[in-house]
């Protein structure tokens, strides 16, 4: 009996818990089904989302070939085009979140969706989204973007809570990425594209090869290499233009760039190995190595008014005495368009070796650049098969171990540590190594499954399992110049590399936790038409204690065409080790002004002074009710759901540090006076939400226009209500949670195949949404920071020509009609301050249309 990949697909993984065995196989580029995967039902086409009809919970299946039919090479954008309840957006000027973008499934945060690779838990990214656009504020989910479509057989999306099967994070659902397992053949492709605006050009080279591993196994290897130029959707800031008009020749045009970061040397390798050991047993191994460098910009620092660097915030030039005798330096009120032309500046600063102002070093101001090097590695090894003797006879086992690591190292350039004053001139290229974050996870799993004959229609599926996990979050300090308090730190100058302060030795360290879990689940057909299932899982964490969750499922088949399904479950999401221990200092926009904002652990003395306390897990209760209808070539599923989440973990709003806080911190925190006037945030269990929605998936196949035609419709309605906002969740944050993502989202796809040509056209619908920029509160809407935006459509298309059995040429575009994103109000203050044309929170790419050509060689 072949057991090839028996437990690697999500449906079989779910069957361990639910007894579900129906799932779709991906179609390859030629349209053939994979015959090696048993008990598989093909649903829909490769050009549309697919659902499994025989499951009591909704599952979408997206083939690897379909994912590749997209202008973007980023897995996140590819999934958004295929799964309507999945959302992701570009994040310009958002620190590391610009490089590892957070996602949403069913309107919940990115760390509320569990990510699997070949049915095994995927490790988190080291990046925490400090500016996550409301829903994802402080989220720390896995980095899906490292997974290339060329490596995938299919992606399976379980749209239902599944913590009773998999543990923490599966509140919104589960996404399983299934790697290719062919033992021969392969492909190599080259793709080139750019935006209609003429920027953002990208080159992608990828390939896949399958090879035999002895006569009983396979080795399947994939690679992807890509580069992408930065984009600019910028406008010149009025204040920067005023400086140019006043004769300041050191100001750029534009002074800052608002757009996608530059991606350089993005290399990804994936491997998947399987070996039949005989006697119905198999060895498997898979993993990846990924490395990329990304560079993005920050906000412009104006040399006439930037507080903590150029000015004291009250209209006077910030002048520092390098010898510490501040009284020897003059007080200079800024009265000219360029302070360097003032005589009191010339006499008191320019011709005074002891008195220092940053206009000497950076006369035109400056715009820091943020570079991140992201390294991601993982390895999973295991064996599975059927036990032939003893008291476990006929039990199917799966024993595995996994390790995953994600490291993000940061460099800040074209910036200063203001407190160092003139010593910044000694910093090569005005660049600072600010340190790194590292997420490391290890796990061991044992799963046992057996069918037990209890006199029912089919054997009762019984499953149990154990899991041990350990995860750690490490902060590595940056170079001394990036964090030290220099000689001007007591004279009103900011401390640390400006824009993103380096991690200090006090912040450096490793924090970790362990958890152990056990689960039991049973599923049975009480009659030929009535399937029921139940699962319970107990998990104990070394940090906050234990959690027990359950799930109940049922499906009733009314006739050959209609069936009904339902589920009810409880779930939880453990706060990540990073959220509980991260330290970070960054520059944020508050009331239209740039301010330094520090993030501390919730139990840190500074956080505790503002009410911080140890984090507890989020808890959820989910209900779902659905229907499946299939008749001939028509297939449709309708699933309604409700997800209540209490004690949600998120980053607090930015809280002011006032004198009373400084007084209370004396003796508890070194030099608390340096915090005065700044902002602090931390993570807290602060609000409850209720999310309700409906998913509709429909597919219809026919013969039309002399070829095979498939129509696919996928629609999602999703509404979130904040039911209990706590002390740290503002009304603006509530509005972003409730309205920041469109409640209505849909896709309609027409796919057509002829003998030598195939094509598809996809229409994307986005409902009304709340547009915001730079996390500014909506009371500043009159300044152009936010507004409600109506619904919109975009269209994608691709045409492929099969030259012969080996060569395929394709051309296509996303947003082919170049639908513009919502523009910022041109008469508003935001338009100039952020130097961008569009709101950054839009549901589709603000860069506009993108076209591409692609050549693929199959062998």
C-alpha positions in Angstrom: 0.0 0.0 0.0 1.4 3.4 -0.9 1.6 5.8 2.0 3.2 8.6 0.0 2.5 11.9 1.7 -0.3 10.3 3.6 -0.3 12.7 6.5 1.2 15.8 4.7 -2.0 17.4 3.4 -4.2 19.4 5.7 -7.2 17.1 5.1 -5.3 14.1 6.4 -3.8 16.2 9.2 -7.3 17.3 10.1 -8.4 13.7 9.9 -6.1 12.9 12.8 -8.4 15.1 14.8 -11.7 15.1 12.9 -11.6 12.0 10.7 -11.9 14.0 7.6 -10.4 12.4 4.5 -11.6 14.4 1.6 -9.3 17.0 0.1 -8.4 18.3 -3.4 -5.3 17.5 -5.3 -3.6 20.4 -7.1 -3.5 20.3 -10.8 -0.2 20.9 -12.5 0.3 23.3 -15.4 -0.9 20.7 -17.9 -4.0 20.1 -15.9 -3.4 16.5 -14.8 -4.4 15.4 -11.4 -1.8 13.9 -9.0 -2.7 10.2 -9.0 -0.4 9.3 -6.1 -2.5 10.9 -3.5 -5.3 8.6 -2.3 -8.8 9.5 -1.2 -8.6 12.9 -2.9 -11.5 14.8 -4.5 -10.8 17.5 -7.0 -13.0 20.5 -6.6 -13.2 23.6 -8.8 -10.3 24.6 -11.1 -6.8 25.8 -10.7 -8.0 29.3 -11.5 -10.2 29.7 -8.4 -10.4 28.9 -4.7 -11.6 25.4 -4.0 -13.5 23.8 -1.1 -13.8 20.2 0.0 -17.3 18.9 -0.1 -17.0 16.0 2.3 -15.6 18.0 5.2 -17.6 19.2 8.2 -15.4 22.3 8.2 -14.7 24.5 5.1 -11.4 24.0 3.3 -10.1 26.0 0.3 -7.6 24.4 -2.0 -5.4 26.6 -4.1 -3.1 24.8 -6.6 0.6 25.9 -6.9 0.1 26.6 -10.6 -2.7 29.0 -9.8 -0.6 30.9 -7.3 2.0 31.4 -9.9 -0.5 33.2 -12.2 0.0 36.5 -10.5 1.9 39.7 -11.2 3.4 39.5 -7.7 6.0 36.9 -6.8 5.2 37.4 -3.1 3.2 34.6 -1.6 1.1 37.0 0.4 -0.2 38.8 -2.7 -0.8 35.5 -4.5 -3.0 34.2 -1.7 -5.0 37.5 -1.4 -5.9 37.1 -5.1 -7.1 33.5 -4.4 -8.7 33.6 -1.0 -11.2 36.5 -0.4 -11.1 36.2 3.4 -7.3 36.7 3.3 -6.0 40.3 3.4 -2.6 41.9 3.2 -1.4 45.4 2.4 1.8 47.2 1.6 3.3 49.0 4.5 5.6 51.9 3.5 7.7 53.5 6.3 6.8 50.9 8.9 10.2 49.7 10.1 10.6 45.9 9.7 6.9 45.4 9.0 7.6 46.9 5.5 9.7 43.8 4.9 7.6 41.1 6.6 4.1 42.2 6.1 1.4 41.1 8.6 -1.7 39.4 7.1 -5.4 38.8 8.1 -7.7 35.9 7.8 -11.3 36.6 8.6 -10.3 40.0 9.9 -8.2 38.8 12.8 -4.5 39.5 13.4 -1.8 37.6 11.5 -0.8 35.6 14.6 -4.4 34.3 14.9 -3.9 32.0 11.9 -1.8 28.9 12.4 0.7 28.2 9.5 1.7 24.7 8.7 4.3 23.4 6.2 3.5 19.8 5.1 1.2 19.6 8.1 3.8 20.7 10.6 3.7 24.0 12.6 5.8 26.8 11.0 7.9 29.0 13.2 7.2 32.7 13.7 9.1 35.5 12.2 11.3 37.6 14.4 9.6 40.8 13.2 6.9 42.3 15.4 4.5 44.7 13.5 4.8 47.8 15.8 2.8 49.7 13.2 0.4 47.1 12.1 -2.5 49.2 10.8 -4.8 48.7 13.7 -5.8 45.0 13.4 -2.1 43.9 13.4 -0.7 46.3 15.9 2.0 44.2 17.6 1.3 41.0 15.7 4.0 38.4 15.4 3.1 35.8 12.8 5.2 33.5 10.6 6.8 34.9 7.4 4.8 33.4 4.6 6.5 35.5 2.0 9.6 33.3 2.0 7.6 30.4 0.5 7.8 30.5 -3.4 4.9 29.2 -5.4 7.2 27.1 -7.6 7.9 24.9 -4.5 4.2 24.2 -3.8 1.8 21.4 -4.9 -1.0 23.3 -3.2 -2.1 25.5 -0.3 -4.9 24.4 1.9 -6.9 26.9 3.9 -9.0 25.6 6.8 -11.5 28.4 7.5 -12.4 27.4 11.0 -11.0 27.5 14.6 -8.8 24.5 15.2 -7.0 25.1 18.5 -8.3 21.7 19.8 -6.3 20.0 17.1 -3.2 22.2 16.7 -2.9 24.4 19.8 -2.2 28.1 20.0 -2.9 30.5 17.1 -5.6 28.6 15.2 -8.4 31.0 16.2 -9.1 32.3 12.6 -8.1 29.1 10.9 -5.1 27.1 9.5 -3.1 27.5 6.4 -1.1 24.5 5.2 1.6 24.8 2.5 2.1 21.5 0.8 5.5 21.1 -1.0 5.8 19.3 -4.3 6.8 15.6 -4.0 7.5 14.5 -7.6 10.5 12.3 -8.2 11.1 13.4 -11.8 10.6 16.3 -14.1 10.7 20.0 -13.2 10.7 23.5 -14.5 12.8 26.7 -14.8 11.2 30.1 -15.4 12.2 33.7 -15.8 9.9 36.6 -15.2 10.3 40.3 -15.6 7.8 43.0 -14.7 7.3 46.6 -13.5 4.6 49.0 -12.5 2.8 51.1 -15.1 4.6 54.1 -13.5 7.9 52.7 -14.7 9.4 51.8 -11.4 9.4 48.8 -9.1 10.9 46.6 -11.8 11.5 43.1 -10.6 13.2 40.0 -12.0 12.4 36.5 -10.7 14.2 33.3 -11.6 12.8 30.2 -10.1 12.9 26.5 -10.7 11.9 23.0 -9.4 13.4 19.6 -10.0 12.3 16.2 -8.9 14.7 13.3 -8.5 14.5 9.7 -7.4 16.0 8.9 -3.9 16.9 5.3 -4.5 14.1 3.4 -6.2 11.7 4.0 -3.4 11.9 7.7 -2.7 12.1 11.2 -4.0 14.0 14.4 -3.6 12.2 17.5 -4.7 14.2 20.8 -4.8 13.0 24.3 -5.5 14.7 27.7 -5.7 13.8 31.3 -6.2 16.0 34.3 -6.8 14.5 37.8 -7.1 15.3 41.5 -7.0 12.8 44.3 -6.9 13.4 48.0 -7.3 11.8 50.5 -4.9 8.7 52.4 -5.9 7.9 56.1 -5.3 4.4 57.5 -5.0 5.8 60.6 -3.4 5.1 64.3 -3.5 7.5 67.0 -2.3 6.8 68.2 1.2 5.8 71.9 1.3 8.3 72.5 4.1 11.1 71.0 2.1 10.2 73.0 -1.0 10.1 76.2 1.1 13.7 75.5 2.2 14.7 75.0 -1.5 13.0 78.3 -2.4 14.9 80.0 0.4 18.2 78.9 -1.2 19.0 75.7 0.7 20.7 73.5 -1.8 21.1 70.5 0.4 17.4 69.4 0.3 16.4 66.6 -2.0 13.4 66.6 -4.4 11.5 64.8 -3.1 13.0 65.1 0.4 11.8 61.6 1.2 10.4 58.6 -0.7 7.1 57.1 0.1 6.7 53.6 -1.5 7.8 50.0 -1.5 11.2 49.1 -0.2 14.0 47.9 -2.4 14.4 44.1 -2.3 18.0 42.9 -3.1 19.5 39.4 -3.3 16.3 37.6 -2.2 17.3 33.9 -2.3 15.1 31.0 -1.2 15.8 27.3 -1.3 13.2 24.6 -0.4 13.7 20.8 -0.2 11.3 17.9 0.3 12.5 14.3 0.7 10.5 11.1 1.1 11.7 7.5 1.3 9.5 4.4 1.4 11.1 2.2 4.2 9.0 -0.8 3.3 6.4 -2.5 5.5 4.1 0.5 5.1 6.6 2.9 6.7 8.1 6.1 5.3 10.9 8.6 6.2 10.4 12.3 5.4 12.4 15.4 5.6 11.8 19.0 4.4 13.1 22.5 5.1 14.3 25.8 3.7 17.0 28.4 3.6 16.0 31.9 2.8 18.0 35.2 2.9 17.0 38.7 1.6 18.0 42.3 2.1 15.5 45.1 2.0 15.9 48.8 2.2 13.3 51.4 2.9 13.0 55.0 3.9 11.8 57.0 6.9 10.3 60.5 7.4 12.2 63.6 6.5 13.8 65.6 9.4 13.5 69.3 8.8 16.5 71.3 9.9 14.4 74.2 11.0 12.0 72.5 13.3 12.8 68.9 14.1 12.7 68.6 17.9 15.4 66.8 19.8 17.9 67.2 16.9 17.7 70.7 15.3 15.3 72.6 17.7 14.1 72.5 21.3 10.5 72.2 20.2 9.7 75.8 21.1 11.1 77.6 18.0 14.7 77.9 19.2 17.7 76.3 17.7 19.0 73.4 19.8 22.6 74.3 20.5 24.8 71.9 22.5 28.0 72.5 24.4 30.4 69.7 23.7 32.3 70.4 26.9 29.2 70.2 28.9 29.0 73.9 29.8 25.6 74.7 28.2 25.5 78.2 29.7 28.4 79.2 27.4 26.3 78.6 24.3 23.8 81.2 23.0 20.1 80.8 22.8 19.2 81.3 19.1 15.6 81.9 18.1 14.9 80.8 14.5 13.7 83.8 12.6 15.1 83.2 9.1 14.1 80.8 6.4 17.5 79.3 6.8 18.9 79.7 10.3 22.5 79.4 8.9 22.0 82.9 7.5 21.3 84.4 10.9 24.3 86.4 12.3 23.8 85.0 15.8 24.1 81.5 14.3 27.3 82.5 12.4 28.8 84.0 15.5 27.6 81.6 18.2 27.7 78.3 16.3 29.5 78.3 13.0 32.5 80.2 14.4 32.4 78.6 17.9 34.2 75.3 18.2 32.5 74.4 21.5 28.9 75.1 20.6 27.3 72.6 18.2 24.1 72.5 16.1 23.2 69.8 13.6 22.8 72.3 10.8 26.6 72.2 10.6 26.6 68.5 9.7 23.2 68.2 7.9 22.3 71.6 6.6 19.4 70.3 4.5 18.0 68.0 7.1 18.0 64.2 6.6 15.9 61.2 5.8 17.1 58.0 7.6 17.3 54.8 5.6 16.4 51.5 7.2 18.0 48.2 5.9 17.0 44.8 7.1 18.7 41.5 6.4 16.2 38.7 7.0 17.4 35.1 7.3 15.0 32.2 7.6 15.8 28.5 8.0 13.9 25.4 9.0 14.2 21.6 9.1 11.7 18.9 9.8 12.5 15.2 10.0 10.2 12.3 10.8 8.8 8.9 10.1 5.3 7.6 9.7 3.6 4.4 8.9 1.5 1.5 10.2 2.5 -0.5 13.3 2.2 -4.2 12.4 2.3 -5.9 15.8 1.9 -5.6 19.5 -0.8 -3.8 21.4 -0.6 -0.9 18.9 -1.2 -3.2 15.9 -2.9 -1.4 13.0 -2.2 2.0 14.5 -0.9 4.7 12.1 1.9 6.7 13.7 3.7 10.0 12.8 6.8 10.9 14.8 8.7 14.1 13.9 11.0 16.8 15.1 11.3 20.4 13.8 13.5 23.4 14.3 12.9 26.8 12.7 14.8 30.1 13.0 14.1 33.6 11.8 16.7 36.4 12.3 16.3 40.0 11.3 19.3 42.3 11.5 19.0 46.0 11.1 21.2 48.9 9.9 20.2 52.5 9.9 22.0 54.9 7.6 21.8 58.6 6.7 21.0 59.4 10.3 22.6 60.5 13.6 22.6 59.8 17.3 21.7 63.4 18.3 23.2 63.1 21.8 26.7 62.5 20.3 26.7 65.9 18.7 29.8 66.5 16.6 31.0 63.0 17.3 28.5 61.9 14.6 31.1 63.1 12.1 33.2 60.0 13.1 30.4 57.6 12.2 31.2 56.1 8.7 28.5 57.0 6.2 26.3 58.2 9.0 25.3 54.5 9.5 24.6 52.5 12.6 24.4 48.7 13.3 21.3 48.8 15.5 21.2 45.1 16.4 18.9 42.1 15.7 15.9 40.0 16.7 16.0 36.2 16.5 13.1 33.8 16.8 14.0 30.1 17.4 11.5 27.3 17.8 11.9 23.6 18.3 9.2 20.9 18.5 8.6 17.2 18.7 5.3 15.5 17.8 3.8 12.1 18.1 0.4 11.4 16.5 -1.4 8.0 16.6 -4.5 7.1 14.6 -6.6 4.0 14.5 -10.0 2.9 13.1 -12.0 0.9 15.7 -14.9 -1.3 14.7 -17.8 -0.5 17.0 -20.6 -1.9 14.9 -21.3 1.4 13.1 -21.3 2.0 9.3 -17.6 2.6 9.3 -14.9 2.1 11.9 -14.7 4.9 14.4 -11.6 7.1 13.8 -9.7 7.5 17.1 -6.7 9.7 17.3 -4.4 10.9 20.1 -1.1 12.7 20.2 1.6 14.5 22.2 3.6 17.7 21.4 6.5 19.4 23.0 7.5 22.9 21.9 10.1 25.4 22.9 10.4 28.9 21.5 12.8 31.7 22.3 13.1 35.4 21.4 16.6 36.9 21.4 17.6 40.6 21.2 21.2 41.3 20.2 22.6 44.7 21.0 23.7 47.1 18.3 27.0 49.0 18.2 27.6 51.4 21.1 27.1 54.5 19.0 23.6 53.4 18.1 22.3 53.4 21.7 24.7 55.3 24.0 23.8 58.6 25.7 26.4 61.0 24.4 27.6 64.3 25.9 24.6 66.2 24.7 22.0 63.8 26.2 21.4 66.1 29.2 21.0 69.2 27.0 17.7 68.3 25.2 19.1 66.1 22.4 17.6 62.7 21.7 19.4 59.5 22.6 20.1 56.7 20.1 20.3 56.4 16.3 17.4 58.6 15.1 14.5 56.8 13.6 15.2 53.4 15.2 17.4 53.5 18.3 19.9 50.7 18.7 19.3 47.9 21.2 21.4 48.5 24.3 23.2 45.9 26.4 20.3 46.2 29.0 17.9 45.2 26.3 20.0 42.3 25.1 19.1 38.8 26.1 17.2 35.6 25.4 13.7 34.8 26.7 12.1 31.4 26.2 9.2 29.2 27.2 8.2 25.6 26.8 4.9 23.9 26.4 3.6 20.3 26.4 0.3 19.2 24.9 -1.9 16.2 24.6 -5.0 15.7 22.5 -7.7 13.1 21.9 -10.3 13.1 19.1 -13.0 10.8 17.9 -15.0 10.8 14.7 -17.8 8.5 13.5 -20.5 8.0 10.9 -23.5 7.3 13.1 -25.3 6.6 9.8 -24.2 6.6 6.2 -25.3 10.2 6.0 -24.5 11.6 9.5 -20.9 12.3 10.5 -20.0 13.6 14.0 -16.7 14.4 15.6 -15.3 15.6 18.9 -11.8 16.7 20.0 -10.2 18.0 23.2 -6.7 19.3 23.8 -4.8 20.1 27.0 -1.7 22.4 26.8 0.6 23.6 29.5 2.9 26.6 29.1 5.9 27.4 31.4 5.0 31.1 31.3 1.3 31.5 32.1 -0.1 28.0 32.8 -2.5 25.7 31.0 -5.4 25.8 28.6 -8.0 23.2 27.7 -10.0 23.5 24.5 -12.6 21.4 22.6 -14.2 21.1 19.2 -17.4 19.5 18.0 -18.2 18.9 14.3 -21.1 17.4 12.3 -22.1 16.9 8.7 -25.4 15.6 7.4 -25.8 14.5 3.8 -29.4 15.2 2.7 -29.0 13.6 -0.7 -26.5 13.3 -3.5 -26.5 17.1 -4.0 -26.9 18.8 -0.7 -25.2 18.4 2.7 -25.1 20.5 5.8 -22.2 21.0 8.2 -21.6 22.7 11.5 -18.9 23.2 14.1 -18.4 24.7 17.6 -15.1 25.1 19.3 -13.1 27.0 21.9 -9.6 28.2 21.2 -6.7 30.3 22.5 -3.7 32.3 21.4 -0.7 32.4 23.7 1.0 35.8 23.8 4.3 35.4 21.9 7.6 35.4 23.8 8.5 38.4 21.7 5.4 40.4 22.7 6.2 39.7 26.3 9.8 40.7 26.2 10.5 43.0 23.2 12.4 46.3 23.6 12.3 48.9 20.8 12.6 52.6 20.3 11.4 54.2 17.1 10.1 57.4 15.7 6.4 57.7 15.3 3.9 60.3 14.0 1.8 61.7 16.8 -0.5 64.7 16.1 1.4 65.3 12.8 4.7 65.5 14.6 7.6 63.0 14.8 8.3 61.8 18.3 10.5 59.2 19.9 8.4 56.2 21.1 9.8 53.4 23.3 8.3 49.9 23.6 9.1 48.0 26.8 8.0 44.5 28.1 4.6 44.8 30.0 6.3 44.0 33.3 9.2 46.5 32.8 9.3 49.2 35.5 8.3 51.9 32.9 5.4 49.9 31.6 4.3 48.9 35.2 4.2 52.6 36.1 1.7 53.1 33.3 -0.4 50.0 34.3 1.4 47.2 32.5 1.1 43.6 33.8 2.0 40.1 32.7 0.2 38.9 29.6 -2.4 36.2 29.5 -3.6 34.2 26.6 -6.5 35.3 24.3 -9.5 33.0 24.4 -12.0 32.4 21.7 -15.4 30.7 21.1 -16.4 29.9 17.5 -19.6 28.7 15.9 -20.0 27.8 12.2 -22.9 26.5 10.0 -22.6 25.7 6.4 -24.1 24.1 3.3 -22.5 22.2 0.3 -24.3 21.9 -3.0 -23.0 20.0 -6.0 -24.8 19.0 -9.2 -22.9 18.0 -12.3 -20.3 20.6 -13.1 -21.7 23.1 -10.5 -20.3 23.3 -7.0 -21.1 25.7 -4.2 -20.5 26.1 -0.5 -22.0 28.6 1.9 -20.5 28.9 5.4 -21.5 31.4 8.2 -19.3 31.9 11.2 -19.0 33.7 14.5 -15.8 34.1 16.5 -15.7 35.8 19.9 -12.2 36.6 21.2 -11.6 37.9 24.7 -8.5 39.6 26.2 -7.0 40.3 22.9 -3.3 41.1 23.0 -2.2 44.3 21.3 0.2 47.1 21.5 -1.2 50.0 23.6 -1.6 53.5 22.3 1.4 55.8 22.8 1.4 57.0 26.4 3.0 60.3 27.6 5.8 60.2 30.1 5.2 63.1 32.5 7.1 64.4 35.6 5.1 62.2 38.0 6.2 59.1 36.1 9.8 60.2 36.2 9.6 60.8 40.0 8.0 57.4 40.6 10.7 55.7 38.5 13.7 57.0 40.4 15.6 54.0 41.8 13.6 51.6 39.6 15.0 52.7 36.2 18.3 54.3 35.3 18.1 58.0 34.2 14.3 58.2 34.0 14.6 61.9 33.3 15.7 61.0 29.8 12.2 59.7 29.2 10.4 62.9 30.1 8.3 64.2 27.3 8.6 61.0 25.3 6.1 58.2 24.6 5.9 54.6 25.8 4.0 51.6 24.6 3.7 48.0 25.7 1.5 44.9 25.1 -1.6 44.4 27.1 -4.8 42.2 27.2 -7.0 45.1 26.5 -10.2 44.4 24.4 -12.7 41.9 23.3 -14.1 41.4 19.8 -16.9 39.5 18.0 -16.3 38.7 14.3 -19.2 37.4 12.2 -19.2 36.6 8.5 -20.2 34.5 5.5 -18.0 32.7 2.9 -19.5 31.7 -0.5 -17.5 29.7 -3.0 -19.0 28.6 -6.3 -17.5 27.0 -9.4 -19.0 26.0 -12.7 -17.4 24.2 -15.7 -18.6 24.1 -19.3 -17.5 24.0 -22.9 -17.5 27.4 -24.5 -15.8 29.2 -27.4 -14.3 25.9 -28.6 -12.5 25.1 -25.3 -12.9 24.3 -21.6 -14.4 27.2 -19.6 -14.5 27.5 -15.8 -16.3 30.2 -13.9 -15.4 30.7 -10.2 -17.0 33.0 -7.6 -15.6 33.6 -4.1 -17.1 36.1 -1.7 -16.5 36.9 1.9 -18.5 39.1 4.3 -16.7 39.8 7.5 -17.7 42.2 10.3 -15.8 42.8 13.6 -17.3 44.6 16.6 -15.2 45.7 19.6 -17.3 44.7 22.5 -15.2 45.8 25.4 -12.4 48.4 24.8 -10.0 48.6 27.7 -7.9 51.4 29.2 -5.4 51.4 26.3 -7.6 51.1 23.3 -8.7 54.4 21.9 -11.8 55.2 19.9 -9.6 55.6 16.8 -8.1 52.1 17.4 -11.7 50.7 17.7 -12.7 52.3 14.4 -9.6 50.8 12.7 -10.4 47.3 14.1 -14.1 47.6 13.0 -13.7 49.4 9.6 -10.1 49.2 8.6 -10.7 46.1 6.4 -13.5 46.0 3.9 -16.5 44.1 5.2 -17.2 42.8 1.6 -14.6 41.2 -0.6 -15.1 39.0 -3.7 -13.5 37.6 -6.8 -15.0 36.5 -10.1 -12.7 34.5 -12.4 -13.2 33.3 -15.9 -10.6 30.7 -17.0 -10.4 29.5 -20.6 -8.3 26.7 -22.0 -7.7 25.7 -25.6 -5.2 23.3 -27.1 -2.3 25.7 -27.2 -3.6 28.8 -25.3 -5.0 29.4 -21.9 -6.1 32.6 -20.3 -8.0 34.0 -17.3 -9.6 37.2 -16.3 -10.2 38.0 -12.6 -12.4 40.8 -11.2 -11.7 41.8 -7.6 -14.3 43.6 -5.5 -13.4 45.6 -2.3 -16.2 47.1 -0.2 -16.2 50.3 1.8 -13.3 50.8 4.2 -11.9 53.3 6.7 -8.7 54.9 5.1 -6.1 56.1 7.5 -2.5 57.2 7.3 0.5 56.8 9.6 -1.6 55.7 12.6 -3.0 59.2 13.1 -6.3 59.5 15.0 -9.4 60.4 13.0 -10.0 63.6 14.9 -7.3 64.9 12.5 -9.5 64.0 9.5 -9.7 67.7 8.6 -6.0 67.6 8.1 -6.3 64.7 5.6 -5.3 61.8 7.9 -8.4 59.7 7.5 -11.7 59.3 5.7 -14.3 56.6 4.7 -13.7 55.3 1.2 -16.3 53.7 -1.1 -16.2 50.3 -2.8 -13.8 49.7 -5.8 -12.9 47.1 -8.4 -9.6 45.9 -9.9 -9.0 43.5 -12.8 -6.2 41.0 -13.4 -5.5 38.9 -16.5 -3.0 36.5 -18.0 -2.6 34.8 -21.3 -0.3 31.7 -21.8 0.9 30.2 -25.0 2.1 26.6 -25.0 4.8 26.6 -27.7 5.4 22.9 -27.3 5.6 20.3 -24.5 8.6 22.1 -23.0 8.1 25.8 -23.5 5.3 28.1 -22.2 5.2 31.9 -22.7 2.9 34.1 -20.6 2.0 37.7 -20.3 -0.3 39.4 -17.8 -1.0 42.2 -15.5 -2.5 42.9 -12.1 -4.9 45.9 -11.9 -4.9 46.1 -15.7 -6.9 49.3 -15.8 -4.6 51.0 -13.3 -7.2 51.7 -10.7 -5.7 54.3 -8.4 -5.7 53.9 -4.7 -7.5 56.5 -2.6 -5.6 59.8 -2.6 -4.9 61.8 0.5 -6.8 65.0 0.7 -4.5 67.4 -1.2 -5.6 70.4 0.9 -4.9 68.4 4.1 -1.8 68.5 6.2 -1.1 64.8 5.8 -0.4 65.2 2.1 2.7 67.2 2.7 3.9 65.8 6.0 4.0 62.1 4.9 5.1 63.0 1.4 2.8 60.3 -0.1 0.0 60.5 -2.5 -2.2 57.8 -1.1 -3.5 56.3 2.1 -1.3 53.5 3.1 -4.1 51.3 4.5 -5.8 50.4 1.3 -7.0 46.9 0.5 -5.1 46.8 -2.9 -1.7 47.9 -4.0 -1.3 51.7 -4.0 1.4 51.4 -6.7 -1.2 50.9 -9.5 -1.1 48.5 -12.4 1.8 46.0 -12.8 2.5 44.1 -16.0 4.9 41.1 -16.6 6.1 38.6 -19.1 7.2 35.1 -18.2 9.0 32.2 -20.0 8.9 28.7 -18.5 10.8 25.6 -19.6 9.3 22.3 -18.4 11.4 19.1 -18.4 
